[in-house]
Amino acid sequence: MLGILDDVKVIEVGDYLGGAFCAKLLADQGADTLKIETPGKGDPSRHEPPFIGGIEHIEKSSVFLAYNTNKKSVTLNLGMDSGVQLFLRLIEDVDVIVDGFPVGYLESLGIGYQILKAKNAGLILTSVSPFGSTGPYKDYLSSDLIEQAMGGHLITGGDIDKEPMALPQDQAAVTCGRNGAIATAAALLYQRATGKGQQIDVSSMEAMVQTPPGHIHQYSFTGNNAGRGGGGGQTSVMDSMHLETADGYVTLTTAGTGGVDAMDSWGEFLELPEIQDPKFKTAGGRLQHLTELRELVVSKLKQWKSHDFFKAAMDKKFVVGVVQSPSDVVNCVHLGERDSYAVLTHPEIGSMKYPGVGFITEHGNPTEGGKAAPLLGENTEAILSGKLGVPAAEIAALRADGVI
C-alpha cells in the first residue's frame, strides 16, 4: 500500500460514525492510525448488524469492517486516570486526533484541546459531531436521519405526494467524515508549513446543508423552497425516471441527443414512432401525457436486459444508466478494469473485496495492499511496549485493572 499520508500519525477516539469514517479516509491514504477502543466491549459499531455469517460477533460486524480499514486497535479506558495518562503519552508525537465523542466529553476527562495542545503544540484536533461544538443544539442527541432532516436534505427526497425520504446507509455521517478528512488534510498542509496545529469543528448537520447546495441557493436568490419529486423523475418519463426492464431498472434522460429532437431520436432508437407525436415534444407535453408515455416506453424496455440496453443506448450517445444492485457494482466490468476494488484479508472473516478510496493515483489504487479492520485490542501490547516502553509486568497489571 502506497499512501500520500505515510508520514502522518493519527489517533481516533469516540464512537460517532462520522469520526470513524474521517479517520478511515486518512488511514486509507497511509496515515498511521490508532483507534482507541473501550476494553472488553470495543467500538459500538462492532455490535451493529448485519454480521458476516448472520451470527453476532464483535469481529464480524459489516459496519465496523467497512469503516475501520487500515487502522490499529488499542484498548484504553479513558474513564480511569491511568488510562488518561497513557493517552497523553500516546499523543505527544501524533499529528491528528479525530474526536468522535459528544461535545465536551474530552473536556470532562480533563483532556480538552488546551491540555492536548500543551502536550503537543502542532496537534490538529478534528472534532466531528452531529451539530458542532457551538450553538443551541450542540448537546442534543441525534441520528443520521435527524441530521439529514435538520440539514434541509430530507425535504428534497422522495415523491411529491408522499412524506420526505432519507438516503440510506448513514449518508450524513459519511459526508461529515469526508468534510472532516478534507479539513484535516488542509490543516496538515498548514501544520507542515508553520508547525502550528488547530482545532477543527465539523458538523454533520452542516454537511447535509451542503448536500446538495442547490436548494439553499434557490431559496437565497428566489425565496422558493425546493420540494420533492424533481430528482426522482416523478414529473418526467424521459428525464431521470427509473423504468423497468426485463431484469431490473434503467434511468433515462433526454441528454446526449446532439441537438436533434430528443423524442425523435428516442423514437427511432426504441423503434417506437408513437413517442414522436407532437404532444410529447416538450417537457410540459410529456408531463401532461405522462402515464401514456410511460406505458409506451416501458413496453419496449421490458424487451431488453438492463446492461444490454445500457450499452446499446450509450454507444448511440444517449445518456442512460443501470440501477445497479450491490452484486452488479461488485462485479462491474468497468470498475474491475480500473482496479477500483482491493481484496483485504481479515483473520476472522477471510478475504473480502473492499471498495477503494474513489480515485486512482499514478501508483494505482491506494487501497491495494492495505489491511482489513483490526481485531479488538489487536495492537495494544505492541504499542504500549514498543512506543511507550511499558514493561510486560505493567501491561499485565493494566489489563488486570481494566485500564486496557
Summary of the structure (lengths in Angstrom):
residues: 404
radius of gyration: 25.4
end to end distance: 29.5
largest distance: 85.7
contacts: 1283
relative contact order: 0.14
helix: 42%
strand: 14%
